[in-house]
Every structure is written in C-alpha cells, then in structure tokens.
Amino acid sequence: ADNYNPEANTDDESCEYGPLGTLSFHNFDYINGTVEVHLNCEYDVSNFEFSIDGLDVSSFSGGSSQDAGFDIELIENTLIGESTSDSNIPSDSGLLAVLSFNSHDSQICFSESWITTYIGIEYEAVLGDCIVPGCLDELGCNYNPSATDSDGNCSYPFCDGTCDSGAYVDDCGVCAGENIDMDCEGVCFGAAVLDCLEDCNGIAILDECGECEGDNYFDDNGQLPDGSCDCSGSTFDCAGVCAGETAFDECGVCGGSDVDCCPGDLNDDDTLNVLDVVALVDVLLTFEWPIYDLYCSDFNNDGILNILDLIIMVESTLERVSRYSPFDATNAKVVIENGSVRVDANGYVAGVQITLVHEDKFSLILTNEAMLAEYRTVGNRTNIVIVGLESESLFSTNNNFEIEQIILGNLSGEIYVELPVNTHLGQAYPNPFNPTTTINFQLDKSSKVVIDVYNLNGVNVATIADGEYAAGRHSVSWNASSHSSGVYLVRMNSGSYRITQKIMLLK
C-alpha cells in the first residue's frame, strides 16, 4: 500500500493503493463501429468497472472478461464486470473486451475506472490517452490537425482542385466536361456531327432560305431565284434583306464597293490570288506589316491580322465566295503526347496559328497533311501557320516548349480551344475495381513522376510510377490481386504538383 505503516499492528482497512494497471483503446474500426479495450494489471483481476465519454456503446463481446466467465453488465456507457467463480482475469492479459458502438463524438475518453484484484486490492487504473478521430491527411479537404486517429473518412478535392464543386471527370476524361466533347457517335473529341435532318454524319445541309436540303442558293450576283424563300413574294439578297438589292462586288464582298483595295489584296495588284496568300503567311510568321496592308487583308474587320483572315482568303481564292460548312468545329482540345501535338475537335478545323516559347536549338516537324504548313523561329519563339488541315496532327518535337498563344478557326470564326492542364491526375478507372485499375496522368513538360498507393493507415502498399516521363498523356495500372478489399489512396508527386484520390478495391 502507498500508506503502508511498518509500526502498525492492526489492519484498520485504510490502506491506499496507487494504480496497478492501465486501461487503453486499441484498433478503432469506425466503419464497422468497434473498438478494443485493453486492461493490463500487475495482478489477476476479480472485478472491474469503467466508463467512456464520447462513445455510444451498444454491446460488448470477447476478450479475457468473457474467457473468465465474468458476469458483465452495460449501463449506458459504463461496463461492469464481476467474477462469478474462482476464475479471474489473468494479469497483463491485454484485450478485455470488444465494444460495439453506434456513433462517436469528436473526442473519446475513459472518464473513470475501478479495478479489484483477486486479493481484494481496489485501485483506479491509469487511463489511456483520449482519442480524437478525424482525417490525418494534410491533402484532405477535411484535414483535422487535432486528430490523433484516422477515422477513414478523408474527403479529397474534386477533379478541378476544389472541395465543394462536385466536378467529376466525364467519359472523355475531361474535368467538369459533362460529355460535351462527345460527338453524335459517342466518340470523345470525334468529328461526327448531326446534319439538319438530325442524322449523325449525314450530308443534308440548309440552303440560303434555311430549308433543309432545299434548292435555293445565291447566283453570281448575290440574288436568289424568283420565288425562293417565302419573303412577301420576293427573295432575299446576299445581305439577307427581303427584296433587297445588295449584291456581291468584284471582290466577292456582299455590298462591297471599294475595288481599289479588295480584301486580301496584300500586294495591291487588284487581284486576289495565291501570291496574296503567300504574302499573308509571311506576315503572320513575322508579325510585321504596314498599316495599309492591314486594311486590305483584314477580312473579318476585327482590326487584327491572324489565321482567321488567312482562312477566308484561302477560301475566297479557291472558291471566289466564302462558304459556311455545317460541319465546322465549334470547340477543340490540344493534346500533347510524347512530344506530338494534335488537335481533337468536334468538326472541321480550317487553320491553326501557334506561337511557341522554348529554349535555344529548338526544332520541330510540321504535319504534311495540310494545304499549307509553315513555321519560323526567331530566338526562343516559333510561329506556326497551318491552313487546310486534313488530319488531327499539327507537329512533333523532341524539345520542351510552352504554347504561348494558339488560334484555331474556320469560316464560322474562331474555335474555342482547351489547352492541356499543366499537370493533371485523371480519375482511376474502373473505380471501384477488382483487381486492376488504370490511372491516367498528363504533363506539360518532361518531369519526374512518383505515384504511390497507401492504405488508410498511411502504409505505402505499392509504387506504380517512379521515373522521368515526357510531356503529354500517360497511363499506369495497379494490380491489387494480392491486397485485401478496402479503400486505398493514390498519391501523385511531380515537382510542386501533389494530389491524392481515393480508390476502392472490391473482391
């Protein structure tokens, strides 16, 4: 006893004892709602009683208390055990009982205890540390710096890097894309489109009167045949005015009158031909031109010379009259894979103008599937002009580069362009999976990439990527056949880019 008196000769039952054992929590399972309570005492135990705050205990089972045949009673969150025979709980036996619980608070603690040894010594056990369940991963949206135990419920940013948007990667691998990049055949970034009859890849088009597969088209004077289009008994002119008299001028411009400077007549020879096309390409590659040339070559009257003007010039040179195609692209995506650059669009792309920034000694190979493809490098910048594109491919290079500016267009105007994200980890697919899942990632330049897989205890169970990867898209797979079912975390590190996503193995 702590107050032992060697001079005493009579037991007055006032002996006081310090803690002779410990109570502690082990192996919290927040998904199944169980926790182990361990009792380690220097002496065999004949009775115990302890209470827990912050845990809604529903039942108990197993452990040394059950093995010893104790009579056990659960009163709210207090567990009372008493030996009903000569059998006691052995000293330092560890697992006392497994508790099942319905819910828990933000902190779980032993509040009090009372232990009786087989020789009748009563004492209060040393109570283990309180448990603060929560997310331990600093990358989690609900990371709790005060948490001491992982509850397995970390939530991670959506594909756009936010915690509350709900954005997901669509079937085309685009974050928050909502499958708008899927064509009518269900092909991501495909070129199939609906015609005016709603037929996928059909050939029906609207005539000048807006009639599907109609026969009403402008003649060389910008007039429609009599009786075309129900317009108060008259026809529309080239400006779309009912019974109007506006016609195409000598330069093929509806309502135009300045024959001294036909649009596109860059060399001022009063003729629009291939020489003007060559001159404008040179202008776009060097970005140098006098002001009068700008006025003559600015086809779309936006005050800027770029690929959009060249597209109209080429079309006018070949066809004399610019045409609108119902298959023109409205949006596109630039894809970089292993140094090759291509454009995925939902229709026809007539021309591309690109400015690249790079280191010295830069070289590239332009596509040969275009009517015209030229580039010019000055210092650490390269300008590219491509017209009449006949494939998705733009160029390839073994050097690092960044796209400073890009313009895609057709006769319908400028096309919305989505550039590759700097670095991106795609969603694992399939997820849930058994036993193999594939993970895509994308880089804007050559980088070292490490992709690890962790279990919810923070143990690294696999490394599925560790090395240098070129700019572009890549895929890695994880075969988890040797691992148990459950939730795992995939973590990617590449330079300053770090992101984690959750995957689930179901066997």
Number of C-alpha atoms within 10 A of each C-alpha: 10 8 10 11 10 6 6 8 7 6 8 7 6 9 13 12 14 13 15 18 18 19 22 20 20 14 11 19 15 17 9 10 16 20 19 22 19 21 27 22 22 14 18 18 28 25 23 24 18 19 18 18 17 18 21 17 23 16 16 19 14 13 18 19 27 16 13 18 17 21 14 18 14 15 11 13 17 17 20 18 20 20 19 13 11 9 16 22 29 20 15 16 17 19 19 21 20 20 20 19 19 13 12 16 13 11 15 17 19 21 13 16 20 15 24 20 21 18 10 11 16 20 18 20 22 18 19 15 13 17 20 20 22 21 24 23 19 12 17 18 16 17 17 17 11 11 16 16 15 21 18 19 17 20 17 22 19 19 21 16 12 12 15 11 12 11 18 17 18 16 16 16 16 19 19 16 15 15 18 15 24 21 20 17 13 13 15 20 20 17 20 22 22 17 17 17 13 11 13 14 15 14 14 16 17 18 15 19 19 12 13 14 13 15 13 20 16 17 12 13 16 20 23 21 14 11 13 18 20 11 13 9 11 16 23 25 22 23 15 13 12 16 15 14 15 18 21 20 17 15 22 18 20 17 15 15 14 12 12 13 21 24 29 30 25 27 18 16 13 15 20 23 19 13 13 22 22 14 14 27 22 17 18 21 21 15 12 9 14 8 8 11 19 19 19 18 27 22 22 14 13 10 11 14 21 24 26 27 25 30 25 27 27 23 18 20 18 13 10 17 17 17 12 11 14 17 20 21 25 19 21 23 18 16 21 22 16 17 21 17 18 18 21 22 27 25 21 24 29 27 28 26 23 20 19 17 18 17 12 12 9 17 13 14 12 19 20 15 16 17 13 16 21 15 20 14 18 10 11 13 18 22 21 21 24 26 24 19 20 16 15 17 18 24 17 18 15 14 17 16 20 14 15 13 12 17 17 24 29 27 20 18 18 18 21 15 18 14 16 17 12 13 20 21 25 21 23 23 14 15 15 17 18 15 17 15 19 16 18 16 18 22 24 23 19 16 15 15 19 17 22 18 22 17 17 19 12 13 11 14 14 15 14 16 19 14 10 12 18 21 23 22 20 16 13 13 14 16 14 17 12 7 12 11 15 13 16 21 21 22 18 22 17 19 11 6 12 15 18 20 21 20 20 17 20 13 13
